[in-house]
């Protein structure tokens, strides 16, 4: 089999060497530059990439990615859509080929979307932008997805051992996302995924009332049936109500979020944050314990970094300390420190809890 990595880019010279180093296991590396004014194109070509230039007007991610697909050589079997700020771990091609079967059209692989300040993994999920040549197209002005247009059925495989890391330029603006999301929802008002993303974008921007309306509309759409995404919309509505000073309504929506997806840690921890602020230590201990009872990290993109870091144990330790359960508080904060050894506050809490235990408090 022949493997092609294809990408779109604009002014990403800082990522070229790292990107090209990690993609060397591919037979082809094809990049569509959409208007760079720096040395991105020259650096890519010097490293052996096949590069074309095309300005996309008006800008749409699906248009750009579909144009980049035209660069893929016809004899390529497996196509990997990768951005320049992403890097495969060595050995990715062998692992991908081992997983690929005769009827495979698409592969899922482990993707680390963000990293914490200490270098540990943040948001992790399984992505699926590796596909068979000639039977897919990209759709969606933003948060674009692969649409299967092949003749036979679509078949997925899980490519265990393939790891892709995302190290973005955090200084880049998100300004283009909102108008593109508004366009995507206008083009397909019944698309539940785009409606959820649009509501989330309004929330990110602090447009609380608008976010609530759009997220509630998402929940009312006939195709909005995925519990994880519905739960996220409910959590975001609660977050907006908290920002508006309506903790009573936030609690209602957090109850709904837990009922929608009791298999996820996030709704319990969002409720725990509310209870922490209200000094409800029994409730805080309960919510933190519920979160910690969920041991398997989900593979979907709806997986917040805080849910799998030190926070659940941190909340539990604080609740136990206030309830006079010092041994349990010490045990919980020690586990929190294992997950966040750089956090001085956790270490200070451990000292406080140990003194409490010694004094019999």
C-alpha positions as CSV (number, residue, x, y, z in Angstrom):
1,X,0.0,0.0,0.0
2,X,1.0,3.6,-0.6
3,X,0.3,6.2,2.0
4,X,-0.3,9.9,1.4
5,X,-0.4,12.7,4.0
6,X,-2.3,15.8,2.8
7,X,-2.8,19.1,4.4
8,X,-3.8,22.8,4.1
9,X,-1.8,25.6,5.5
10,X,-1.3,29.4,5.7
11,X,1.7,31.1,7.4
12,X,2.9,28.1,9.3
13,X,6.6,28.2,8.7
14,X,7.3,27.5,12.4
15,X,5.7,24.1,12.2
16,X,7.2,22.9,8.9
17,X,10.3,21.0,10.1
18,X,8.5,19.3,13.0
19,X,5.6,18.3,10.7
20,X,7.9,17.0,7.9
21,X,10.0,15.0,10.4
22,X,6.9,13.2,11.7
23,X,5.4,12.5,8.2
24,X,8.5,11.0,6.6
25,X,7.0,7.5,6.8
26,X,4.5,8.4,4.2
27,X,5.1,7.9,0.5
28,X,3.7,11.3,-0.4
29,X,3.3,14.6,1.5
30,X,0.9,17.0,-0.3
31,X,0.1,20.4,1.0
32,X,-2.2,23.1,-0.4
33,X,-1.1,26.6,0.7
34,X,-4.0,29.0,0.9
35,X,-2.1,32.3,0.9
36,X,1.1,32.3,3.0
37,X,3.2,35.4,3.1
38,X,6.0,33.8,5.0
39,X,8.4,31.1,4.0
40,X,6.0,28.2,4.6
41,X,5.9,27.1,0.9
42,X,9.7,27.3,0.4
43,X,10.4,25.3,3.5
44,X,7.9,22.6,2.6
45,X,9.3,22.2,-0.9
46,X,12.9,22.1,0.4
47,X,11.8,19.2,2.7
48,X,10.3,17.3,-0.2
49,X,6.6,18.1,0.0
50,X,4.4,18.5,-3.0
51,X,3.0,22.0,-2.7
52,X,0.3,23.9,-4.6
53,X,-1.0,27.4,-3.9
54,X,-4.6,28.5,-4.1
55,X,-6.5,31.3,-2.3
56,X,-10.0,30.2,-1.3
57,X,-12.5,33.0,-1.6
58,X,-14.8,33.1,0.3
59,X,-13.0,31.0,2.8
60,X,-14.5,27.6,3.7
61,X,-12.6,24.8,5.3
62,X,-14.4,22.1,3.3
63,X,-13.6,23.8,0.0
64,X,-9.9,24.1,1.0
65,X,-9.7,20.5,2.1
66,X,-11.4,19.2,-1.1
67,X,-9.0,21.2,-3.2
68,X,-6.1,19.7,-1.2
69,X,-7.5,16.2,-2.0
70,X,-6.8,16.9,-5.7
71,X,-3.1,16.8,-4.9
72,X,-3.3,13.2,-3.8
73,X,-1.6,10.9,-6.3
74,X,-4.1,8.4,-7.9
75,X,-2.0,5.4,-6.8
76,X,-2.2,6.3,-3.1
77,X,-4.2,3.8,-1.1
78,X,-4.5,5.4,2.4
79,X,-4.9,9.2,2.8
80,X,-4.1,11.0,6.1
81,X,-5.6,14.5,6.5
82,X,-3.1,16.1,8.9
83,X,-2.6,19.8,9.8
84,X,0.9,21.3,10.0
85,X,0.6,21.8,13.8
86,X,0.1,18.0,14.3
87,X,2.7,15.3,14.5
88,X,2.6,11.5,14.3
89,X,4.6,9.4,16.7
90,X,7.3,7.2,15.0
91,X,6.0,3.9,13.8
92,X,2.6,5.2,12.9
93,X,2.6,3.8,9.3
94,X,3.4,0.3,10.4
95,X,0.6,0.4,13.0
96,X,-1.8,1.8,10.4
97,X,-1.0,-0.8,7.8
98,X,-1.4,-3.6,10.4
99,X,-4.9,-2.4,11.3
100,X,-6.0,-1.7,7.7
101,X,-8.1,-4.5,6.1
102,X,-9.2,-5.2,2.6
103,X,-12.6,-3.6,3.0
104,X,-11.4,-0.7,5.3
105,X,-12.5,2.8,4.2
106,X,-11.5,4.7,7.3
107,X,-9.4,4.4,10.5
108,X,-9.7,5.8,14.0
109,X,-6.5,6.6,15.9
110,X,-5.6,8.2,19.3
111,X,-5.4,12.0,19.1
112,X,-4.1,14.3,21.8
113,X,-5.8,17.6,21.0
114,X,-4.2,19.6,23.9
115,X,-1.5,19.4,26.5
116,X,-1.5,20.8,30.0
117,X,1.2,23.4,31.0
118,X,3.3,20.7,32.7
119,X,3.4,18.7,29.4
120,X,0.9,16.1,30.4
121,X,-2.0,15.2,28.1
122,X,-5.1,17.4,28.2
123,X,-8.0,16.6,25.9
124,X,-7.6,13.1,24.3
125,X,-10.0,11.3,22.0
126,X,-10.0,9.1,18.9
127,X,-10.0,10.9,15.6
128,X,-10.8,9.5,12.2
129,X,-9.3,11.6,9.4
130,X,-7.5,8.7,7.8
131,X,-9.4,7.3,4.9
132,X,-9.3,5.3,1.7
133,X,-8.5,7.2,-1.5
134,X,-11.3,8.3,-3.8
135,X,-14.4,7.7,-1.8
136,X,-14.7,10.7,0.5
137,X,-15.3,14.4,0.3
138,X,-15.2,17.1,3.0
139,X,-18.4,18.9,4.0
140,X,-19.0,21.9,6.3
141,X,-17.8,25.4,6.2
142,X,-16.1,24.9,9.5
143,X,-15.6,21.9,11.8
144,X,-15.8,20.0,8.5
145,X,-16.3,16.3,8.4
146,X,-15.7,13.5,6.0
147,X,-18.7,12.4,3.9
148,X,-18.6,8.9,2.4
149,X,-19.3,8.8,-1.3
150,X,-18.1,5.3,-2.1
151,X,-20.1,2.5,-3.7
152,X,-19.8,-0.1,-1.0
153,X,-20.4,0.2,2.7
154,X,-18.2,2.3,4.9
155,X,-15.9,0.3,7.2
156,X,-13.9,1.6,10.2
157,X,-10.9,0.1,11.9
158,X,-9.2,1.1,15.1
159,X,-5.5,1.7,14.4
160,X,-4.0,0.9,17.8
161,X,-0.6,2.3,18.2
162,X,-1.1,5.3,15.9
163,X,-0.7,8.4,18.0
164,X,-1.2,12.0,16.7
165,X,-0.3,15.0,18.8
166,X,-1.6,18.6,18.3
167,X,0.7,21.5,19.3
168,X,-1.1,24.6,18.0
169,X,-0.1,28.2,17.9
170,X,-2.2,29.5,20.8
171,X,-1.8,33.1,19.7
172,X,-3.9,32.5,16.6
173,X,-7.3,34.1,16.6
174,X,-10.6,32.1,16.7
175,X,-12.3,35.1,15.0
176,X,-13.1,33.2,11.8
177,X,-15.0,30.4,13.5
178,X,-18.1,32.3,14.5
179,X,-19.1,33.6,11.1
180,X,-18.4,30.3,9.5
181,X,-20.5,28.5,12.1
182,X,-23.3,30.9,11.6
183,X,-23.0,30.2,7.9
184,X,-23.0,26.4,8.5
185,X,-26.2,26.6,10.6
186,X,-27.8,28.8,8.0
187,X,-27.0,26.3,5.2
188,X,-28.3,23.3,7.2
189,X,-30.5,24.4,10.1
190,X,-31.3,20.9,11.1
191,X,-27.6,19.9,11.5
192,X,-27.4,19.2,15.3
193,X,-23.6,19.1,15.4
194,X,-23.2,22.5,13.9
195,X,-25.9,24.0,16.2
196,X,-24.1,22.6,19.2
197,X,-20.8,24.1,18.0
198,X,-22.4,27.4,17.4
199,X,-23.9,27.6,20.9
200,X,-20.6,26.6,22.3
201,X,-18.9,29.4,20.4
202,X,-21.3,32.0,21.7
203,X,-20.5,30.7,25.2
204,X,-16.8,31.0,24.6
205,X,-17.4,34.6,23.6
206,X,-19.5,35.4,26.7
207,X,-22.7,35.9,24.8
208,X,-24.6,34.0,27.5
209,X,-28.2,34.6,26.4
210,X,-27.5,33.9,22.8
211,X,-25.6,30.7,23.7
212,X,-28.5,29.5,25.9
213,X,-31.0,29.9,23.0
214,X,-28.9,28.1,20.5
215,X,-28.0,25.3,22.8
216,X,-31.6,24.8,23.7
217,X,-32.4,24.7,20.0
218,X,-29.8,22.0,19.6
219,X,-31.5,19.9,22.2
220,X,-34.8,20.3,20.4
221,X,-33.5,19.1,17.0
222,X,-34.7,15.7,15.9
223,X,-31.2,14.5,15.0
224,X,-29.8,15.6,18.4
225,X,-29.8,12.1,19.9
226,X,-26.2,11.5,21.0
227,X,-26.2,11.6,24.8
228,X,-22.7,12.8,25.2
229,X,-23.2,15.9,23.0
230,X,-26.6,16.6,24.5
231,X,-25.0,16.4,27.9
232,X,-22.4,18.9,26.8
233,X,-25.1,21.4,25.6
234,X,-26.8,21.1,29.0
235,X,-23.5,21.7,30.8
236,X,-22.8,24.7,28.7
237,X,-26.3,26.1,29.4
238,X,-25.6,25.7,33.1
239,X,-22.3,27.5,32.7
240,X,-24.1,30.4,31.0
241,X,-26.7,30.6,33.8
242,X,-23.9,30.6,36.4
243,X,-22.3,33.6,34.5
244,X,-25.7,35.3,34.6
245,X,-25.9,34.7,38.4
246,X,-28.7,32.1,38.2
247,X,-27.2,29.2,40.1
248,X,-30.7,27.9,40.7
249,X,-31.2,27.3,36.9
250,X,-27.7,26.1,36.5
251,X,-28.4,23.3,39.1
252,X,-31.5,22.3,37.1
253,X,-29.5,21.9,33.9
254,X,-26.7,20.1,35.6
255,X,-29.2,17.6,37.0
256,X,-30.4,17.1,33.5
257,X,-26.9,16.7,32.2
258,X,-26.1,13.9,34.7
259,X,-29.4,12.2,33.7
260,X,-28.5,12.5,30.0
261,X,-25.0,11.0,30.3
262,X,-24.3,9.4,33.7
263,X,-21.4,7.6,32.1
264,X,-19.4,10.8,31.8
265,X,-17.3,12.5,34.5
266,X,-17.9,16.1,33.2
267,X,-21.5,16.7,34.5
268,X,-20.6,15.5,38.0
269,X,-17.6,17.7,38.1
270,X,-19.5,20.8,36.8
271,X,-22.0,20.2,39.5
272,X,-19.2,19.7,42.0
273,X,-17.9,23.2,41.1
274,X,-21.3,24.7,41.9
275,X,-21.5,22.8,45.2
276,X,-18.0,23.9,46.1
277,X,-18.9,27.5,45.7
278,X,-22.0,26.9,47.8
279,X,-19.9,25.1,50.5
280,X,-22.1,22.0,50.2
281,X,-19.5,19.6,51.4
282,X,-21.7,16.5,51.4
283,X,-22.9,17.2,47.9
284,X,-19.3,17.9,46.8
285,X,-18.1,14.6,48.2
286,X,-20.9,12.8,46.4
287,X,-20.3,14.4,43.0
288,X,-16.5,13.9,43.2
289,X,-17.0,10.2,44.2
290,X,-19.5,9.7,41.3
291,X,-17.0,11.1,38.9
292,X,-14.1,9.0,40.2
293,X,-16.3,5.8,39.9
294,X,-16.0,6.3,36.1
295,X,-12.7,4.6,35.3
296,X,-12.7,4.4,31.5
297,X,-11.8,7.5,29.5
298,X,-14.2,8.0,26.6
299,X,-12.9,7.9,23.0
300,X,-15.1,10.8,21.8
301,X,-14.0,14.4,21.4
302,X,-16.4,15.4,24.3
303,X,-13.8,14.7,27.0
304,X,-12.6,17.6,29.1
305,X,-9.0,17.6,30.3
306,X,-10.0,18.6,33.9
307,X,-12.2,15.5,34.3
308,X,-9.1,13.2,34.0
309,X,-6.6,15.3,35.9
310,X,-6.3,16.1,39.6
311,X,-9.6,17.9,40.0
312,X,-11.9,15.1,41.0
313,X,-9.5,14.0,43.8
314,X,-8.9,17.7,44.7
315,X,-12.6,18.2,45.2
316,X,-13.0,15.0,47.2
317,X,-10.1,15.9,49.5
318,X,-11.5,19.3,50.3
319,X,-15.0,17.9,51.0
320,X,-13.6,15.1,53.2
321,X,-11.5,17.6,55.2
322,X,-14.5,19.9,55.8
323,X,-16.5,16.8,56.9
324,X,-13.8,15.8,59.4
325,X,-12.7,12.7,57.4
326,X,-9.0,13.6,57.5
327,X,-7.7,10.1,56.5
328,X,-9.8,10.2,53.4
329,X,-8.8,13.8,52.7
330,X,-5.1,12.8,52.9
331,X,-5.6,9.8,50.6
332,X,-7.5,11.9,48.0
333,X,-5.1,14.8,47.9
334,X,-2.1,12.4,47.6
335,X,-3.7,11.0,44.5
336,X,-4.3,14.5,43.2
337,X,-0.6,15.3,43.7
338,X,0.3,12.2,41.8
339,X,-1.6,13.6,38.8
340,X,-0.4,17.2,39.3
341,X,3.0,17.1,41.1
342,X,3.6,20.8,40.2
343,X,0.6,22.1,42.1
344,X,1.9,23.7,45.3
345,X,-1.6,24.3,46.5
346,X,-2.2,20.6,46.6
347,X,1.0,20.1,48.6
348,X,0.0,22.8,51.0
349,X,-3.4,21.1,51.5
350,X,-1.7,17.9,52.2
351,X,0.3,19.5,55.0
352,X,-2.9,21.1,56.4
353,X,-4.7,17.8,56.4
354,X,-1.8,16.0,58.0
355,X,-1.8,18.6,60.8
356,X,-5.5,18.2,61.2
357,X,-5.1,14.5,61.6
358,X,-2.3,14.9,64.1
359,X,-4.4,17.3,66.2
360,X,-7.4,15.0,66.0
361,X,-9.5,17.7,64.2
